[in-house]
């Protein structure tokens, strides 16, 4: 039952920004990162921040469940996978919910600094989680799913590069400047291997 809850949480993670943004005039899904939806200027920002905390805790627990599932055969990799998902759940989502961004990027406060640090560490952790999952799948002779997870990992690296490039002045007014788009693509690619794992493995 909990496994399917995780799938639902990941899907809602990808869809809830479209709901939260409805009353937020001027918000652009293409240009603006999802974290801005939790700022004080966002009419439903509090709802989004609460969701981020719930989602982060769920994914952290999911990491432990994966560890429990694999620890007998792949103990070391299972621990690494658990740590990566724990860092993402707490670092990116829970911290983001507790310490929201301000609407303007240049409006830097203690909250935005903590938010930024947690997001960077959390996103990097999640970036490599599909790679560890792929290695486990290869060791378990799940070759098709291993190659699938590797493919999602490589595509997520490309999306992450585009996301980072969008913050550079020379890439302004290009497709790389669509930070909101690349962040959403990145999340889809990083979540996909775990959604597939739950649906096909249990």
C-alpha positions in Angstrom: 0.0 0.0 0.0 2.8 2.5 1.0 4.6 1.8 -2.3 1.6 3.1 -4.3 1.3 6.1 -2.0 4.8 7.0 -3.0 3.9 6.8 -6.7 0.9 9.0 -6.1 3.1 11.5 -4.1 5.6 11.7 -7.0 2.9 12.2 -9.6 1.3 14.9 -7.4 4.7 16.5 -7.0 4.7 17.0 -10.7 1.1 18.1 -11.1 0.4 20.2 -8.0 2.4 23.3 -9.2 -0.2 23.7 -12.0 -2.9 23.9 -9.3 -1.1 26.1 -6.9 -0.2 28.6 -9.7 -3.9 29.1 -10.8 -4.5 32.2 -8.6 -0.8 33.4 -8.8 -1.0 36.1 -11.5 2.2 36.5 -13.6 3.6 33.1 -12.7 5.2 31.3 -15.7 5.6 27.5 -15.6 8.2 27.8 -18.4 10.4 30.5 -16.9 9.9 30.2 -13.1 11.1 27.4 -10.8 8.5 25.6 -8.8 9.9 26.8 -5.4 8.6 30.3 -6.1 5.1 28.9 -5.7 5.8 28.8 -1.9 6.7 32.4 -1.5 4.6 34.9 0.4 3.3 36.5 -2.8 1.8 33.1 -3.9 -1.9 33.0 -2.8 -1.7 29.3 -2.1 1.9 29.3 -1.0 1.3 27.9 2.4 -0.5 24.9 0.9 2.4 24.2 -1.4 4.9 24.5 1.5 3.0 22.0 3.6 2.8 19.7 0.6 6.6 19.9 0.1 7.1 18.8 3.7 4.7 15.9 3.4 6.2 14.9 0.1 9.8 15.1 1.4 9.0 12.9 4.4 7.3 10.4 2.2 10.2 10.1 -0.1 12.7 9.8 2.8 10.6 6.9 4.1 10.5 5.5 0.6 14.3 5.5 0.7 14.3 3.4 3.9 11.7 1.0 2.4 14.0 0.5 -0.6 16.9 -0.1 1.7 14.8 -2.7 3.6 13.8 -4.4 0.3 17.4 -4.7 -1.0 19.6 -4.8 2.1 20.0 -8.6 2.2 21.4 -8.9 -1.3 22.7 -5.4 -2.0 23.4 -3.9 1.4 26.0 -1.3 0.4 24.1 0.0 -2.6 20.9 0.0 -0.7 22.4 2.2 2.0 23.7 4.6 -0.6 20.3 4.7 -2.3 18.6 5.4 1.1 21.0 8.2 1.9 20.5 9.8 -1.5 16.7 9.8 -1.2 16.9 10.9 2.4 19.1 13.9 1.5 16.7 14.8 -1.3 13.5 14.4 0.8 14.8 16.4 3.7 17.3 18.7 1.9 15.2 19.8 -1.1 11.6 19.3 -0.1 11.3 19.6 3.7 13.8 22.5 3.9 12.1 24.2 0.9 8.8 23.9 2.7 10.1 25.4 5.9 12.3 28.0 4.4 10.5 29.3 1.3 12.0 31.5 -1.4 11.1 35.2 -2.0 9.3 36.1 -5.2 12.3 38.1 -6.5 15.5 36.1 -7.0 17.7 39.0 -5.9 15.8 39.4 -2.6 18.2 37.3 -0.5 17.4 36.5 3.1 18.5 33.8 5.6 15.4 31.8 4.5 16.4 31.9 0.8 20.0 31.0 1.6 18.9 27.9 3.5 16.4 27.1 0.8 19.0 27.4 -1.9 21.6 25.3 -0.1 19.1 22.6 0.7 17.8 22.5 -2.9 21.2 22.2 -4.5 22.3 19.4 -2.2 18.9 17.6 -2.5 18.7 17.9 -6.3 22.3 16.6 -6.7 21.5 13.6 -4.4 18.3 12.8 -6.4 20.3 13.2 -9.6 22.4 10.1 -8.8 19.7 8.0 -7.2 18.5 6.5 -10.6 22.2 5.5 -11.3 22.4 3.6 -8.0 19.0 2.0 -8.7 20.3 0.9 -12.2 23.4 -0.7 -10.7 21.2 -2.6 -8.2 18.9 -3.7 -11.1 21.8 -5.0 -13.1 23.1 -7.0 -10.1 19.6 -8.4 -9.7 19.6 -9.4 -13.4 16.8 -6.9 -14.2 18.6 -5.8 -17.4 15.7 -4.1 -19.1 14.9 -2.0 -16.1 18.6 -1.3 -15.4 19.1 0.1 -18.9 15.9 2.0 -18.5 17.1 3.6 -15.3 20.5 4.4 -16.9 18.7 6.1 -19.8 16.7 8.3 -17.4 19.9 9.1 -15.5 21.7 10.2 -18.6 18.7 12.3 -19.9 18.4 13.9 -16.5 22.1 14.9 -16.7 21.4 16.7 -19.9 18.3 18.4 -18.5 20.3 19.4 -15.4 23.0 21.0 -17.6 20.3 22.9 -19.5 18.8 24.0 -16.2 22.1 25.3 -14.9 22.9 27.0 -18.2 19.7 29.0 -18.0 21.0 31.0 -15.1 24.0 32.3 -17.2 23.6 35.8 -18.7 24.8 34.6 -22.2 21.9 32.2 -22.4 19.2 34.7 -21.7 16.5 34.8 -24.3 17.3 31.3 -25.4 15.5 28.0 -24.8 18.0 27.3 -22.0 16.6 30.3 -20.0 13.3 28.4 -19.5 14.3 27.3 -16.0 10.8 26.3 -15.0 10.5 23.9 -18.0 13.9 22.3 -17.5 13.3 21.8 -13.7 10.0 20.1 -14.5 11.6 17.9 -17.1 14.4 17.1 -14.7 12.0 16.0 -11.9 10.1 13.8 -14.4 13.2 12.1 -15.5 14.5 11.5 -11.9 11.2 10.3 -10.6 10.4 8.0 -13.6 12.7 5.1 -12.7 11.2 4.8 -9.2 7.7 5.0 -10.4 8.4 2.3 -12.9 10.2 0.2 -10.2 7.2 0.3 -7.9 4.7 -0.5 -10.6 6.6 -3.4 -12.0 8.3 -4.9 -9.0 5.5 -5.2 -6.5 
